[in-house]
Amino acid sequence: MPFMHLLSDQGMNYTLNRPLLDGTSPARLKEVGGIVPQIKDYDSWHTAWLGLAKRAEAEKRWLDAASYYHGAEFYLPAGEVRNGLYDDFARTWALGMKGVAGYEPIAVPYPGGKLPGFRLRAKGQERSVFIFTGGYDSFVEEFYSFLLPLTELGITVIAFDGPGQGGALRQGIYLDHAWEKPAKAVLDYFELDAVDWLGASCGGYMSIRAAAFEPRIKHIISMPTSYSGLDMTLKQMRPGKAQELISLFKAGDRKGTEALVQRERLPSSVFEWCIVQGMHITGTKTPFDFLISIAESSLDGILHHVKQDILLTEGEQDHLFDVGWIHRTMRELVCARSVTARIFTAREGAEQHCQLGNSAVARHEIVRWLARFYPGMPIKENTAAATNVAA
């Protein structure tokens, strides 16, 4: 199903589309579309999604309930209310997936707790092990429908929430820019010596950072390509304000930085969400401390360590990332074995962030690229219905 334009606010409209495009959209479209008139801001968003979640749970539609609980918690600040809604998400997801053939929950030991996720074993002879992580706001379970078709190609999928994400964050494991740490934990736990790695949204940075210091990662997909964790926040500021913020921040002017951030935190704006979500995933209490933390997630001075094959992607109308970041990254991948770039277009219906609207075309492109390294991997025409890839 194509990307839907249902809300005037770009950020909320994008987030509204996420549960519509996960392979069950016909059943959800009427229900989700019905709450559109109720949504005016982040407060009414929460109320509307929570109502959907409770109704779906009462009717024992567990996976719908899980998706709607994720919607209900999405724009909330860190705290017990948001934590409780994550628990509701995890509980209803587990009920919905109970007994589903081939779905294997995992929990990888890690300092502070465990990294949760799932494994989907390859159908037939295994050609590849494919590791997946999401980004700034996703729960790994959102990507199940996107990843499942890979198993038909002889690919075993291991998908997990890392530091700052989903079930790991719920345990107090906050974002760590050094993504080679969770990468090592997962590779060691499953005793893997050669894998492919896909990172979605801000996971595009994480996949590259992990590969720079973890040679067991042989092929990297960065979807889309993110160079710096600070970039997305700056992109959401009003014209001329990003440079002002950087000047104050780099000068160490906490008071000035906080004052500017406060002026830019317009109610229910994408910038407001960036700050609230950023403090949530980094465990910081002030915007200035969040900026310090997220600025560590940068590929500056890192890319020459990448020696693998890498696929960089982007959507031409991505509202969160800048298409120029892909070019910057390409220029600095001077030691990579090969570099391939793919920019998806509106003509393909894949112009949005992470190709929401036609993520099947993104999956098809990934498979075509991987087939270069796995002779005999079947490549079908890209006729699959769109499924969800979220931020």
C-alpha positions in Angstrom: 0.0 0.0 0.0 1.4 3.4 -0.9 2.4 6.1 1.6 -0.7 7.8 2.8 -1.1 11.6 3.3 -3.6 11.7 6.2 -2.2 14.4 8.6 -1.0 17.8 7.7 1.9 17.5 10.2 4.8 15.8 8.3 6.2 14.0 11.3 3.0 12.7 12.7 1.8 11.7 9.3 4.9 9.6 8.8 4.5 7.9 12.1 0.8 7.3 11.4 1.8 5.3 8.3 4.1 3.0 10.1 1.5 0.5 11.4 -0.4 0.7 8.1 2.4 -0.7 6.0 3.5 -3.8 7.9 1.7 -6.3 5.7 -1.7 -6.1 7.5 -2.6 -2.6 6.3 -6.0 -3.5 4.7 -7.3 -4.6 8.1 -5.9 -1.5 9.9 -6.5 1.3 7.4 -10.1 1.9 8.4 -9.4 1.7 12.1 -6.3 4.0 12.0 -7.8 6.3 9.5 -10.8 6.7 11.9 -8.6 8.5 14.5 -7.2 11.0 12.2 -9.8 13.7 13.0 -8.9 13.3 16.7 -5.2 14.1 16.3 -4.3 17.7 16.8 -1.1 17.5 18.7 1.1 15.0 20.7 -1.4 14.9 23.6 -4.4 14.0 21.4 -2.1 11.6 19.5 -1.5 9.6 22.7 -5.1 9.5 23.6 -6.3 8.3 20.2 -3.7 5.5 19.9 -4.2 4.4 23.5 -7.9 4.0 22.7 -7.2 1.9 19.7 -4.7 -0.3 21.7 -7.2 -1.0 24.5 -10.0 -1.9 22.1 -7.7 -4.2 20.1 -6.5 -5.9 23.2 -10.1 -6.4 24.5 -10.8 -8.1 21.2 -7.7 -10.2 21.5 -6.2 -8.8 18.3 -2.8 -9.0 19.9 -0.5 -7.8 17.1 -2.8 -4.8 16.4 -2.8 -4.0 20.1 1.0 -4.1 20.2 1.3 -1.8 17.2 -1.1 0.6 18.7 0.6 0.6 22.1 3.8 1.6 20.3 1.9 4.4 18.8 0.6 5.5 22.2 4.0 5.7 23.8 5.8 7.2 20.8 5.7 10.9 21.6 5.8 10.6 25.4 8.7 11.8 27.6 10.8 9.2 29.5 9.1 8.0 32.6 6.8 5.3 34.1 3.9 6.0 31.8 6.0 5.4 28.7 7.7 2.4 30.3 4.3 0.9 31.1 3.2 1.3 27.5 6.3 -0.5 26.4 5.5 -3.4 28.7 2.0 -3.5 27.2 3.6 -3.6 23.7 5.9 -6.4 24.6 3.2 -8.4 26.4 0.7 -8.2 23.5 3.4 -8.8 20.9 4.4 -12.0 22.7 0.8 -13.2 22.8 0.4 -12.5 19.1 3.6 -14.4 18.1 3.0 -17.3 20.4 3.3 -20.5 18.4 4.2 -18.7 15.1 6.4 -21.2 13.2 10.0 -20.2 12.7 9.8 -17.3 15.2 12.5 -17.7 17.9 12.8 -15.0 20.6 16.4 -14.3 21.7 18.1 -12.6 24.6 21.8 -11.9 24.3 23.7 -11.3 27.5 25.0 -7.7 27.8 26.2 -5.4 30.6 23.1 -4.2 32.4 20.8 -6.9 31.1 20.1 -8.6 27.8 19.6 -7.5 24.2 16.2 -8.9 23.1 15.1 -9.8 19.6 14.3 -12.8 17.4 15.9 -15.3 15.0 14.3 -16.5 11.8 16.1 -19.5 10.4 16.8 -19.9 6.7 14.5 -22.1 4.6 16.5 -24.8 3.1 20.3 -24.5 2.8 21.7 -21.5 4.6 23.5 -19.0 2.4 24.0 -16.2 4.8 23.4 -14.9 8.4 21.9 -11.5 8.3 22.0 -9.2 11.3 19.5 -6.4 11.7 19.1 -3.4 14.0 16.8 -0.4 13.9 17.4 3.2 14.9 16.4 6.2 17.0 12.8 5.2 17.9 12.1 1.7 16.6 11.3 -1.6 18.3 12.9 -4.4 16.5 9.6 -6.3 16.3 8.3 -3.7 13.8 10.6 -5.1 11.1 9.4 -8.7 11.4 7.3 -8.5 8.2 10.1 -6.8 6.3 12.7 -9.4 7.3 10.7 -12.6 7.0 10.8 -13.0 3.2 14.6 -13.1 3.4 14.4 -16.6 4.9 13.0 -17.9 1.6 16.3 -17.0 0.0 18.4 -19.1 2.4 19.1 -16.3 4.8 19.0 -16.7 8.5 18.0 -13.4 10.2 19.0 -12.3 13.7 17.3 -9.0 14.7 17.8 -7.3 18.0 17.3 -4.2 20.0 20.7 -2.7 21.0 21.5 0.0 23.6 19.0 2.8 23.5 16.4 0.7 21.7 13.1 -1.0 22.6 13.6 -3.8 25.1 17.2 -3.0 25.8 16.3 0.6 26.7 13.5 -0.7 28.9 16.2 -2.3 31.1 18.1 0.9 31.4 20.7 0.1 28.7 21.1 3.5 27.1 22.4 4.5 23.7 26.1 3.8 23.1 27.8 5.3 20.0 30.3 2.4 20.0 28.0 0.0 18.2 30.8 -2.5 17.9 30.1 -3.5 21.5 26.6 -4.9 20.9 27.9 -6.3 17.6 30.6 -8.2 19.4 28.1 -9.5 22.0 25.7 -10.9 19.3 28.5 -12.4 17.2 30.1 -14.0 20.1 26.8 -15.3 21.6 25.9 -17.0 18.3 29.5 -18.0 17.5 29.4 -16.3 14.1 32.5 -15.5 12.0 30.9 -14.1 8.9 27.7 -12.1 8.7 25.9 -9.4 6.7 24.6 -6.4 8.6 21.7 -4.1 7.9 21.0 -1.0 10.0 17.8 1.0 9.4 17.3 4.7 10.0 19.9 5.8 12.6 20.9 2.2 12.5 22.5 3.2 9.2 25.2 4.9 11.3 25.4 2.0 13.7 25.9 -0.7 11.0 28.9 1.3 9.6 30.4 2.0 13.0 30.1 -1.7 14.0 31.8 -2.8 10.8 34.6 -0.4 11.1 35.8 -2.3 14.2 34.3 -5.7 13.7 35.9 -7.7 10.7 33.4 -10.5 11.1 30.9 -8.2 9.4 31.5 -8.9 5.7 28.8 -6.9 3.9 27.1 -3.7 5.2 23.8 -2.1 4.3 23.2 1.4 5.6 19.5 2.2 5.1 19.5 5.2 4.9 23.0 6.6 5.4 23.5 8.7 8.5 26.9 10.3 9.2 26.3 12.0 12.5 23.7 11.5 15.2 23.5 15.3 15.7 22.5 15.9 12.0 18.9 14.7 12.3 18.2 17.1 15.2 19.8 20.1 13.5 17.9 19.3 10.3 14.6 19.9 12.1 15.4 23.4 13.2 14.1 26.5 11.6 16.3 28.2 8.9 19.5 29.7 10.3 19.0 28.2 13.8 21.2 25.1 13.3 24.4 27.1 12.8 23.6 29.2 15.8 23.1 26.2 17.9 26.3 24.6 16.8 28.2 27.8 17.6 26.8 27.9 21.1 27.2 24.2 21.7 30.8 23.9 20.5 31.7 26.9 22.7 30.4 25.0 25.7 27.7 27.6 26.3 25.2 25.5 28.2 22.9 28.4 29.2 22.9 29.8 25.6 22.3 26.4 24.1 19.5 25.5 26.4 17.8 28.9 25.8 18.0 28.4 22.0 16.7 24.8 22.2 13.8 26.0 24.4 12.8 28.6 21.8 12.9 26.0 19.0 10.9 23.4 20.9 7.6 24.4 19.3 4.7 22.3 20.6 4.3 19.0 18.7 7.1 19.8 16.3 9.6 17.2 14.9 12.4 19.2 16.7 10.5 18.8 20.0 10.3 15.0 19.3 14.0 14.8 18.5 14.9 16.4 21.9 12.4 14.4 23.9 13.2 11.1 22.2 16.9 11.8 22.4 16.9 12.4 26.1 14.8 9.2 26.5 17.3 6.9 24.6 20.4 8.5 26.0 19.2 8.7 29.6 20.0 12.4 29.8 18.1 15.0 31.8 18.8 18.2 29.8 18.9 19.0 26.1 22.6 20.1 26.4 23.6 16.7 27.9 21.6 15.0 25.2 23.5 16.9 22.5 26.8 15.9 24.1 25.8 12.3 24.1 24.4 12.2 20.5 27.3 14.1 19.1 29.5 11.1 19.9 27.6 9.1 17.2 29.7 10.4 14.3 31.6 8.7 11.5 34.1 11.5 11.4 37.6 9.9 11.4 36.0 6.4 11.3 35.3 5.6 7.7 38.8 4.7 6.6 38.5 1.7 9.0 35.7 0.2 6.8 37.2 -2.4 4.5 34.1 -4.4 3.6 31.6 -4.1 0.8 28.9 -1.6 1.6 25.5 -0.5 0.2 24.4 3.0 1.0 20.7 4.0 0.4 18.5 7.0 0.8 15.0 8.3 -0.2 14.9 11.5 -2.2 12.2 13.1 0.0 13.4 11.8 3.4 12.1 14.4 6.0 14.5 13.2 8.7 17.8 12.7 6.8 19.6 14.7 4.1 20.4 13.0 0.8 23.7 14.8 0.9 24.9 12.6 3.8 25.3 9.7 1.4 27.7 11.6 -0.8 29.8 12.7 2.2 30.0 9.1 3.4 31.0 7.8 -0.1 33.9 10.3 -0.3 35.4 9.1 3.0 35.0 5.3 2.3 38.5 5.2 0.8 39.4 1.7 2.0 36.1 -0.1 1.4 36.3 -3.2 -0.9 33.3 -1.8 -2.8 30.8 1.0 -2.4 27.4 1.0 -4.0 24.8 3.8 -3.6 21.1 3.7 -4.3 18.7 6.7 -4.0 15.0 5.7 -4.1 12.5 8.0 -5.9 8.9 9.1 -5.7 8.3 7.4 -9.0 9.0 4.1 -7.2 6.9 5.1 -4.2 10.0 4.7 -2.1 11.0 8.3 -1.5 10.2 8.5 2.2 12.5 7.8 5.1 13.5 4.1 5.1 11.3 3.7 2.0 8.1 3.7 4.0 5.4 3.3 1.3 7.3 0.7 -0.7 9.9 -1.0 1.4 9.6 -4.0 -0.8 11.6 -2.2 -3.4 14.3 -1.5 -0.8 14.4 -5.2 0.2 14.6 -6.2 -3.5 17.5 -3.9 -4.0 19.3 -5.3 -0.9 18.8 -8.9 -2.2 20.1 -7.9 -5.7 23.2 -6.5 -4.1 23.8 -9.5 -1.8 23.4 -11.8 -4.7 26.7 -10.5 -6.0 28.4 -12.3 -3.1 26.2 -15.5 -3.0 26.0 -17.2 -6.4 22.7 -19.0 -6.9 20.7 -16.7 -4.6 17.3 -16.4 -6.3 16.3 -12.9 -7.4 12.6 -12.4 -8.3 11.1 -9.4 -9.9 10.1 -6.8 -7.4 6.3 -7.5 -7.3 5.9 -7.9 -3.6 3.4 -5.7 -1.7 4.9 -3.0 0.5 5.8 -3.9 4.0 7.0 -1.7 6.9 10.4 -0.4 7.6 10.3 2.2 10.4 12.8 4.7 11.9 
